[in-house]
Amino acid sequence: MRKPEPRIYALALRRFGLEADEALFVDDPPENVDAAASLGFHTHHFTGADALALDLARHGLP
């Protein structure tokens, strides 16, 4: 199993006891981010720490 195969995202949700709309997926390859978004995840395409920090704050995360 590996990204961007849908099974890996489903496995992560099961392991963490989350629904997709409760999760924020962060990665740098756009195809992985797009795959997670298509499954209902909140996503962030990582391009740098400053942008990630802003997006984490927008989602209410430290």
QUIPEKA-V247918 format. One record per pair of residues at least 12 apart in sequence whose ideal C-beta (glycine too) atoms are under 6 Angstrom apart, sorted by the first residue. I is the first residue (numbers start at 0). J is the second residue. If there is no record, write none. Layout:
# QUIPEKA-V247918
{{I:J} {I:J}}
This chain:
# QUIPEKA-V247918
{{2:31} {3:30} {3:31} {3:34} {8:35} {8:38} {19:38} {19:39} {19:40} {20:39} {22:40} {23:41} {23:58} {24:40} {24:42} {25:43} {25:45} {27:45} {32:44}}
